[in-house]
Amino acid sequence: MYLMNCTRSNIAYAVGRLSRYTQSLNQDHWTTIRRVLKYLRGAINYGLCFSGFPSVLEGFSDANWISDLDEMKSTSGYVFILGGSAVFWKSTRQTCITWYTMEAEFIALEKTSSEVEWLRNLLADIPLWMRPARLCYAL
């Protein structure tokens, strides 16, 4: 989980799915774990490269309505990009059950807006050449 959250966003989906089955792993799960580790061994020299410009914080959110039929919960997530690289991301199952796709999207947008406030305060304390973030509304 440390690799997924702190260093390797490209394995986030695979590790997130595998972490749901830590109590009851079968042979297919072990095969997938070996595949992820093999990928990491081959990509050990890759990393994120941040340039100084543009220092505009961009945020995106999305929701997948009832993607897990076992629990009937939607999955929502967001990603924030700074200087062309993802600097903060999260994908989780929603804690409540929604009846419509739009409800799931609003829940994802609410979580994203609370995180953008935290990120804006953090970046305000760091001396960057940052322009004010623009608020965009999409329906």
N, CA and C atoms as an extended XYZ file, in Angstrom:
417
Properties=species:S:1:pos:R:3:atomname:S:1:resname:S:1:resid:I:1 pbc="F F F"
N         0.814       -1.190        0.000 N   MET     1
C         0.000        0.000        0.000 CA  MET     1
C         0.863        1.261        0.000 C   MET     1
N         2.039        1.208        0.646 N   TYR     2
C         2.923        2.370        0.638 CA  TYR     2
C         3.336        2.719       -0.784 C   TYR     2
N         3.692        1.694       -1.578 N   LEU     3
C         4.088        1.954       -2.959 CA  LEU     3
C         2.973        2.637       -3.725 C   LEU     3
N         1.750        2.165       -3.526 N   MET     4
C         0.619        2.718       -4.262 CA  MET     4
C         0.353        4.161       -3.847 C   MET     4
N         0.348        4.433       -2.562 N   ASN     5
C        -0.049        5.758       -2.088 CA  ASN     5
C         1.034        6.812       -2.220 C   ASN     5
N         2.296        6.428       -2.083 N   CYS     6
C         3.355        7.428       -1.976 CA  CYS     6
C         4.285        7.507       -3.175 C   CYS     6
N         4.458        6.441       -3.907 N   THR     7
C         5.468        6.489       -4.958 CA  THR     7
C         4.984        6.054       -6.328 C   THR     7
N         4.039        5.163       -6.414 N   ARG     8
C         3.673        4.574       -7.704 CA  ARG     8
C         2.170        4.641       -7.954 C   ARG     8
N         1.726        5.716       -8.567 N   SER     9
C         0.299        5.829       -8.862 CA  SER     9
C        -0.125        4.893       -9.977 C   SER     9
N         0.823        4.404      -10.782 N   ASN    10
C         0.480        3.551      -11.909 CA  ASN    10
C         0.067        2.146      -11.486 C   ASN    10
N         0.296        1.747      -10.244 N   ILE    11
C        -0.158        0.441       -9.780 CA  ILE    11
C        -1.319        0.568       -8.795 C   ILE    11
N        -1.873        1.758       -8.666 N   ALA    12
C        -2.902        2.014       -7.660 CA  ALA    12
C        -4.127        1.128       -7.854 C   ALA    12
N        -4.590        0.970       -9.080 N   TYR    13
C        -5.799        0.182       -9.297 CA  TYR    13
C        -5.559       -1.282       -8.947 C   TYR    13
N        -4.460       -1.844       -9.430 N   ALA    14
C        -4.176       -3.261       -9.177 CA  ALA    14
C        -3.997       -3.538       -7.686 C   ALA    14
N        -3.252       -2.693       -6.993 N   VAL    15
C        -3.029       -2.901       -5.561 CA  VAL    15
C        -4.318       -2.667       -4.777 C   VAL    15
N        -5.106       -1.691       -5.197 N   GLY    16
C        -6.377       -1.437       -4.528 CA  GLY    16
C        -7.328       -2.616       -4.635 C   GLY    16
N        -7.394       -3.222       -5.811 N   ARG    17
C        -8.249       -4.403       -5.986 CA  ARG    17
C        -7.719       -5.598       -5.206 C   ARG    17
N        -6.396       -5.800       -5.233 N   LEU    18
C        -5.809       -6.927       -4.507 CA  LEU    18
C        -5.983       -6.785       -2.999 C   LEU    18
N        -5.965       -5.561       -2.502 N   SER    19
C        -6.073       -5.361       -1.056 CA  SER    19
C        -7.446       -5.753       -0.516 C   SER    19
N        -8.431       -5.859       -1.377 N   ARG    20
C        -9.758       -6.286       -0.930 CA  ARG    20
C        -9.788       -7.770       -0.577 C   ARG    20
N        -8.806       -8.525       -1.055 N   TYR    21
C        -8.816       -9.975       -0.871 CA  TYR    21
C        -7.675      -10.458        0.010 C   TYR    21
N        -7.156       -9.630        0.891 N   THR    22
C        -6.002      -10.033        1.701 CA  THR    22
C        -6.340      -11.156        2.676 C   THR    22
N        -7.578      -11.283        3.063 N   GLN    23
C        -7.957      -12.342        3.999 CA  GLN    23
C        -8.170      -13.687        3.323 C   GLN    23
N        -8.448      -13.691        2.021 N   SER    24
C        -8.740      -14.959        1.335 CA  SER    24
C        -8.136      -14.954       -0.066 C   SER    24
N        -6.814      -15.006       -0.138 N   LEU    25
C        -6.127      -15.025       -1.430 CA  LEU    25
C        -6.222      -16.409       -2.064 C   LEU    25
N        -6.421      -16.436       -3.375 N   ASN    26
C        -6.363      -17.703       -4.102 CA  ASN    26
C        -5.228      -17.628       -5.123 C   ASN    26
N        -5.105      -18.635       -5.954 N   GLN    27
C        -3.989      -18.707       -6.895 CA  GLN    27
C        -4.003      -17.544       -7.894 C   GLN    27
N        -5.179      -17.122       -8.332 N   ASP    28
C        -5.263      -15.991       -9.265 CA  ASP    28
C        -4.710      -14.708       -8.637 C   ASP    28
N        -4.988      -14.506       -7.364 N   HIS    29
C        -4.477      -13.316       -6.685 CA  HIS    29
C        -2.958      -13.360       -6.581 C   HIS    29
N        -2.405      -14.523       -6.246 N   TRP    30
C        -0.947      -14.646       -6.160 CA  TRP    30
C        -0.293      -14.412       -7.515 C   TRP    30
N        -0.932      -14.878       -8.579 N   THR    31
C        -0.405      -14.641       -9.929 CA  THR    31
C        -0.390      -13.149      -10.236 C   THR    31
N        -1.445      -12.447       -9.853 N   THR    32
C        -1.513      -11.004      -10.082 CA  THR    32
C        -0.474      -10.265       -9.241 C   THR    32
N        -0.270      -10.707       -8.009 N   ILE    33
C         0.754      -10.082       -7.158 CA  ILE    33
C         2.130      -10.233       -7.787 C   ILE    33
N         2.432      -11.424       -8.299 N   ARG    34
C         3.725      -11.639       -8.957 CA  ARG    34
C         3.861      -10.758      -10.194 C   ARG    34
N         2.767      -10.566      -10.915 N   ARG    35
C         2.800       -9.717      -12.110 CA  ARG    35
C         3.087       -8.261      -11.740 C   ARG    35
N         2.472       -7.772      -10.663 N   VAL    36
C         2.729       -6.399      -10.212 CA  VAL    36
C         4.186       -6.239       -9.786 C   VAL    36
N         4.711       -7.215       -9.038 N   LEU    37
C         6.108       -7.144       -8.605 CA  LEU    37
C         7.070       -7.215       -9.787 C   LEU    37
N         6.737       -8.019      -10.791 N   LYS    38
C         7.570       -8.096      -11.999 CA  LYS    38
C         7.556       -6.753      -12.732 C   LYS    38
N         6.394       -6.115      -12.798 N   TYR    39
C         6.303       -4.796      -13.419 CA  TYR    39
C         7.175       -3.790      -12.672 C   TYR    39
N         7.111       -3.818      -11.337 N   LEU    40
C         7.911       -2.883      -10.540 CA  LEU    40
C         9.406       -3.103      -10.746 C   LEU    40
N         9.816       -4.364      -10.872 N   ARG    41
C        11.230       -4.647      -11.110 CA  ARG    41
C        11.669       -4.068      -12.455 C   ARG    41
N        10.806       -4.132      -13.461 N   GLY    42
C        11.144       -3.599      -14.780 CA  GLY    42
C        11.075       -2.085      -14.866 C   GLY    42
N        10.320       -1.457      -13.964 N   ALA    43
C        10.130       -0.002      -14.018 CA  ALA    43
C        10.836        0.700      -12.869 C   ALA    43
N        11.888        0.096      -12.352 N   ILE    44
C        12.550        0.637      -11.161 CA  ILE    44
C        13.230        1.979      -11.428 C   ILE    44
N        13.624        2.248      -12.660 N   ASN    45
C        14.327        3.494      -12.976 CA  ASN    45
C        13.394        4.614      -13.426 C   ASN    45
N        12.088        4.367      -13.442 N   TYR    46
C        11.136        5.399      -13.830 CA  TYR    46
C        10.712        6.197      -12.603 C   TYR    46
N        10.370        7.462      -12.805 N   GLY    47
C         9.918        8.291      -11.697 CA  GLY    47
C         9.201        9.522      -12.202 C   GLY    47
N         8.765       10.350      -11.289 N   LEU    48
C         8.100       11.603      -11.627 CA  LEU    48
C         9.136       12.703      -11.776 C   LEU    48
N         8.947       13.543      -12.768 N   CYS    49
C         9.853       14.665      -13.003 CA  CYS    49
C         9.020       15.943      -12.996 C   CYS    49
N         9.300       16.820      -12.057 N   PHE    50
C         8.550       18.062      -11.938 CA  PHE    50
C         9.341       19.204      -12.548 C   PHE    50
N         8.672       19.960      -13.410 N   SER    51
C         9.287       21.170      -13.940 CA  SER    51
C         8.714       22.355      -13.167 C   SER    51
N         9.388       23.474      -13.257 N   GLY    52
C         8.938       24.637      -12.506 CA  GLY    52
C         7.659       25.251      -13.041 C   GLY    52
N         7.369       25.062      -14.300 N   PHE    53
C         6.208       25.689      -14.918 CA  PHE    53
C         5.436       24.662      -15.713 C   PHE    53
N         4.188       24.734      -15.893 N   PRO    54
C         3.279       25.667      -15.243 CA  PRO    54
C         2.932       25.172      -13.847 C   PRO    54
N         2.857       26.072      -12.926 N   SER    55
C         2.536       25.702      -11.548 CA  SER    55
C         1.063       25.981      -11.261 C   SER    55
N         0.216       25.417      -12.073 N   VAL    56
C        -1.227       25.550      -11.903 CA  VAL    56
C        -1.752       24.223      -11.370 C   VAL    56
N        -2.475       24.274      -10.292 N   LEU    57
C        -3.065       23.080       -9.709 CA  LEU    57
C        -4.357       22.761      -10.446 C   LEU    57
N        -4.422       21.564      -11.014 N   GLU    58
C        -5.622       21.111      -11.713 CA  GLU    58
C        -6.191       19.921      -10.961 C   GLU    58
N        -7.498       19.879      -10.813 N   GLY    59
C        -8.145       18.777      -10.118 CA  GLY    59
C        -9.247       18.167      -10.953 C   GLY    59
N        -9.364       16.859      -10.874 N   PHE    60
C       -10.383       16.123      -11.614 CA  PHE    60
C       -11.036       15.122      -10.675 C   PHE    60
N       -12.336       14.959      -10.798 N   SER    61
C       -13.038       13.961       -9.989 CA  SER    61
C       -13.986       13.181      -10.887 C   SER    61
N       -14.276       11.961      -10.466 N   ASP    62
C       -15.194       11.123      -11.225 CA  ASP    62
C       -15.788       10.080      -10.291 C   ASP    62
N       -16.896        9.521      -10.702 N   ALA    63
C       -17.541        8.461       -9.939 CA  ALA    63
C       -18.022        7.388      -10.901 C   ALA    63
N       -17.956        6.161      -10.453 N   ASN    64
C       -18.444        5.021      -11.212 CA  ASN    64
C       -19.610        4.451      -10.420 C   ASN    64
N       -20.799        4.579      -10.952 N   TRP    65
C       -22.003        4.221      -10.217 CA  TRP    65
C       -22.126        2.706      -10.084 C   TRP    65
N       -22.175        2.206       -8.877 N   ILE    66
C       -22.318        0.793       -8.512 CA  ILE    66
C       -21.411       -0.085       -9.364 C   ILE    66
N       -20.121        0.109       -9.206 N   SER    67
C       -19.151       -0.694       -9.947 CA  SER    67
C       -18.917       -2.048       -9.294 C   SER    67
N       -19.248       -2.186       -8.017 N   ASP    68
C       -19.049       -3.439       -7.301 CA  ASP    68
C       -20.418       -4.035       -6.990 C   ASP    68
N       -20.819       -5.044       -7.751 N   LEU    69
C       -22.147       -5.627       -7.574 CA  LEU    69
C       -22.263       -6.424       -6.281 C   LEU    69
N       -21.137       -6.824       -5.693 N   ASP    70
C       -21.189       -7.565       -4.435 CA  ASP    70
C       -21.669       -6.677       -3.291 C   ASP    70
N       -21.268       -5.434       -3.271 N   GLU    71
C       -21.638       -4.539       -2.178 CA  GLU    71
C       -22.566       -3.411       -2.613 C   GLU    71
N       -22.828       -3.293       -3.898 N   MET    72
C       -23.733       -2.276       -4.436 CA  MET    72
C       -23.324       -0.857       -4.048 C   MET    72
N       -22.021       -0.592       -4.048 N   LYS    73
C       -21.533        0.747       -3.727 CA  LYS    73
C       -20.778        1.316       -4.917 C   LYS    73
N       -20.890        2.606       -5.070 N   SER    74
C       -20.193        3.293       -6.150 CA  SER    74
C       -18.743        3.544       -5.761 C   SER    74
N       -17.908        3.746       -6.764 N   THR    75
C       -16.507        4.090       -6.544 CA  THR    75
C       -16.303        5.525       -6.995 C   THR    75
N       -15.668        6.317       -6.157 N   SER    76
C       -15.376        7.695       -6.536 CA  SER    76
C       -13.897        7.960       -6.340 C   SER    76
N       -13.400        8.934       -7.075 N   GLY    77
C       -11.986        9.242       -6.965 CA  GLY    77
C       -11.682       10.621       -7.496 C   GLY    77
N       -10.467       11.056       -7.209 N   TYR    78
C       -10.008       12.346       -7.704 CA  TYR    78
C        -8.514       12.296       -7.882 C   TYR    78
N        -8.022       13.216       -8.717 N   VAL    79
C        -6.588       13.358       -8.941 CA  VAL    79
C        -6.295       14.845       -9.081 C   VAL    79
N        -5.173       15.274       -8.511 N   PHE    80
C        -4.715       16.652       -8.637 CA  PHE    80
C        -3.373       16.647       -9.344 C   PHE    80
N        -3.246       17.516      -10.334 N   ILE    81
C        -2.055       17.574      -11.173 CA  ILE    81
C        -1.392       18.931      -10.980 C   ILE    81
N        -0.081       18.905      -10.769 N   LEU    82
C         0.710       20.122      -10.618 CA  LEU    82
C         1.960       19.968      -11.462 C   LEU    82
N         2.177       20.889      -12.374 N   GLY    83
C         3.351       20.818      -13.238 CA  GLY    83
C         3.329       19.636      -14.185 C   GLY    83
N         2.150       19.159      -14.551 N   GLY    84
C         2.036       18.047      -15.485 CA  GLY    84
C         2.125       16.673      -14.853 C   GLY    84
N         2.279       16.579      -13.542 N   SER    85
C         2.383       15.285      -12.865 CA  SER    85
C         1.343       15.188      -11.758 C   SER    85
N         0.825       13.989      -11.563 N   ALA    86
C        -0.140       13.759      -10.492 CA  ALA    86
C         0.567       13.848       -9.147 C   ALA    86
N         0.058       14.701       -8.276 N   VAL    87
C         0.680       14.890       -6.971 CA  VAL    87
C        -0.202       14.389       -5.828 C   VAL    87
N        -1.484       14.188       -6.076 N   PHE    88
C        -2.387       13.739       -5.029 CA  PHE    88
C        -3.550       13.032       -5.692 C   PHE    88
N        -3.871       11.838       -5.234 N   TRP    89
C        -4.950       11.081       -5.843 CA  TRP    89
C        -5.554       10.147       -4.817 C   TRP    89
N        -6.800        9.749       -5.067 N   LYS    90
C        -7.469        8.809       -4.184 CA  LYS    90
C        -8.648        8.199       -4.922 C   LYS    90
N        -8.873        6.923       -4.693 N   SER    91
C       -10.016        6.214       -5.243 CA  SER    91
C       -10.560        5.299       -4.158 C   SER    91
N       -11.814        5.502       -3.793 N   THR    92
C       -12.420        4.714       -2.724 CA  THR    92
C       -13.857        4.366       -3.070 C   THR    92
N       -14.360        3.349       -2.388 N   ARG    93
C       -15.783        3.046       -2.494 CA  ARG    93
C       -16.542        4.014       -1.601 C   ARG    93
N       -17.674        4.472       -2.083 N   GLN    94
C       -18.470        5.417       -1.303 CA  GLN    94
C       -19.107        4.699       -0.120 C   GLN    94
N       -19.307        5.431        0.958 N   THR    95
C       -19.839        4.831        2.178 CA  THR    95
C       -21.353        4.680        2.157 C   THR    95
N       -22.014        5.346        1.229 N   CYS    96
C       -23.468        5.243        1.149 CA  CYS    96
C       -23.875        4.708       -0.222 C   CYS    96
N       -25.081        4.210       -0.295 N   ILE    97
C       -25.612        3.683       -1.554 CA  ILE    97
C       -26.436        4.783       -2.212 C   ILE    97
N       -26.163        5.049       -3.478 N   THR    98
C       -26.895        6.085       -4.210 CA  THR    98
C       -27.833        5.434       -5.214 C   THR    98
N       -28.918        6.120       -5.495 N   TRP    99
C       -29.900        5.596       -6.438 CA  TRP    99
C       -29.626        6.033       -7.866 C   TRP    99
N       -28.915        7.131       -8.029 N   TYR   100
C       -28.698        7.683       -9.360 CA  TYR   100
C       -27.222        7.985       -9.572 C   TYR   100
N       -26.826        8.029      -10.832 N   THR   101
C       -25.449        8.349      -11.181 CA  THR   101
C       -25.084        9.754      -10.714 C   THR   101
N       -26.017       10.690      -10.854 N   MET   102
C       -25.735       12.072      -10.479 CA  MET   102
C       -25.455       12.197       -8.983 C   MET   102
N       -26.133       11.410       -8.163 N   GLU   103
C       -25.855       11.438       -6.727 CA  GLU   103
C       -24.421       10.994       -6.444 C   GLU   103
N       -23.986        9.940       -7.124 N   ALA   104
C       -22.610        9.456       -6.948 CA  ALA   104
C       -21.605       10.513       -7.392 C   ALA   104
N       -21.913       11.213       -8.477 N   GLU   105
C       -21.022       12.272       -8.966 CA  GLU   105
C       -20.942       13.433       -7.969 C   GLU   105
N       -22.072       13.804       -7.363 N   PHE   106
C       -22.066       14.892       -6.381 CA  PHE   106
C       -21.270       14.517       -5.134 C   PHE   106
N       -21.354       13.266       -4.710 N   ILE   107
C       -20.571       12.818       -3.554 CA  ILE   107
C       -19.088       12.893       -3.877 C   ILE   107
N       -18.708       12.460       -5.081 N   ALA   108
C       -17.301       12.536       -5.495 CA  ALA   108
C       -16.838       13.989       -5.562 C   ALA   108
N       -17.683       14.876       -6.075 N   LEU   109
C       -17.332       16.289       -6.176 CA  LEU   109
C       -17.181       16.933       -4.797 C   LEU   109
N       -18.016       16.526       -3.848 N   GLU   110
C       -17.912       17.062       -2.490 CA  GLU   110
C       -16.593       16.649       -1.843 C   GLU   110
N       -16.192       15.398       -2.021 N   LYS   111
C       -14.915       14.943       -1.461 CA  LYS   111
C       -13.748       15.669       -2.127 C   LYS   111
N       -13.851       15.891       -3.425 N   THR   112
C       -12.798       16.597       -4.148 CA  THR   112
C       -12.682       18.035       -3.666 C   THR   112
N       -13.813       18.689       -3.445 N   SER   113
C       -13.768       20.091       -3.009 CA  SER   113
C       -13.157       20.231       -1.619 C   SER   113
N       -13.385       19.268       -0.739 N   SER   114
C       -12.759       19.356        0.585 CA  SER   114
C       -11.247       19.155        0.494 C   SER   114
N       -10.790       18.307       -0.420 N   GLU   115
C        -9.355       18.094       -0.587 CA  GLU   115
C        -8.681       19.281       -1.267 C   GLU   115
N        -9.386       19.946       -2.185 N   VAL   116
C        -8.774       21.079       -2.875 CA  VAL   116
C        -8.534       22.229       -1.901 C   VAL   116
N        -9.386       22.388       -0.917 N   GLU   117
C        -9.159       23.427        0.091 CA  GLU   117
C        -7.887       23.142        0.878 C   GLU   117
N        -7.694       21.880        1.257 N   TRP   118
C        -6.487       21.501        1.993 CA  TRP   118
C        -5.241       21.719        1.137 C   TRP   118
N        -5.297       21.318       -0.136 N   LEU   119
C        -4.148       21.487       -1.028 CA  LEU   119
C        -3.839       22.954       -1.286 C   LEU   119
N        -4.861       23.778       -1.454 N   ARG   120
C        -4.632       25.207       -1.679 CA  ARG   120
C        -3.951       25.839       -0.475 C   ARG   120
N        -4.356       25.446        0.726 N   ASN   121
C        -3.706       25.973        1.930 CA  ASN   121
C        -2.266       25.496        2.028 C   ASN   121
N        -2.017       24.244        1.673 N   LEU   122
C        -0.654       23.720        1.698 CA  LEU   122
C         0.233       24.453        0.702 C   LEU   122
N        -0.250       24.623       -0.520 N   LEU   123
C         0.546       25.282       -1.553 CA  LEU   123
C         0.733       26.773       -1.281 C   LEU   123
N        -0.181       27.364       -0.525 N   ALA   124
C        -0.016       28.776       -0.167 CA  ALA   124
C         1.176       28.962        0.770 C   ALA   124
N         1.515       27.927        1.534 N   ASP   125
C         2.659       28.005        2.445 CA  ASP   125
C         3.983       27.697        1.761 C   ASP   125
N         3.937       27.169        0.544 N   ILE   126
C         5.156       26.828       -0.199 CA  ILE   126
C         5.409       27.932       -1.217 C   ILE   126
N         6.615       28.478       -1.275 N   PRO   127
C         6.881       29.573       -2.220 CA  PRO   127
C         6.981       29.075       -3.660 C   PRO   127
N         5.861       29.042       -4.341 N   LEU   128
C         5.805       28.674       -5.758 CA  LEU   128
C         5.366       29.890       -6.567 C   LEU   128
N         5.515       29.793       -7.851 N   TRP   129
C         4.996       30.830       -8.746 CA  TRP   129
C         3.610       30.391       -9.164 C   TRP   129
N         2.709       30.380       -8.236 N   MET   130
C         1.402       29.799       -8.500 CA  MET   130
C         0.369       30.884       -8.742 C   MET   130
N        -0.392       30.680       -9.787 N   ARG   131
C        -1.526       31.549      -10.046 CA  ARG   131
C        -2.717       31.034       -9.239 C   ARG   131
N        -3.677       31.884       -8.936 N   PRO   132
C        -4.849       31.408       -8.198 CA  PRO   132
C        -5.591       30.330       -8.982 C   PRO   132
N        -6.091       29.342       -8.279 N   ALA   133
C        -6.831       28.252       -8.924 CA  ALA   133
C        -8.167       28.779       -9.424 C   ALA   133
N        -8.536       28.340      -10.616 N   ARG   134
C        -9.818       28.720      -11.183 CA  ARG   134
C       -10.868       27.707      -10.769 C   ARG   134
N       -12.059       28.171      -10.482 N   LEU   135
C       -13.161       27.284      -10.166 CA  LEU   135
C       -13.953       27.035      -11.433 C   LEU   135
N       -14.134       25.786      -11.773 N   CYS   136
C       -14.897       25.407      -12.960 CA  CYS   136
C       -16.079       24.562      -12.519 C   CYS   136
N       -17.218       24.845      -13.060 N   TYR   137
C       -18.420       24.090      -12.742 CA  TYR   137
C       -18.888       23.383      -14.004 C   TYR   137
N       -19.130       22.090      -13.878 N   ALA   138
C       -19.614       21.320      -15.023 CA  ALA   138
C       -20.825       20.512      -14.588 C   ALA   138
N       -21.823       20.480      -15.411 N   LEU   139
C       -23.015       19.681      -15.117 CA  LEU   139
C       -23.208       18.628      -16.162 C   LEU   139
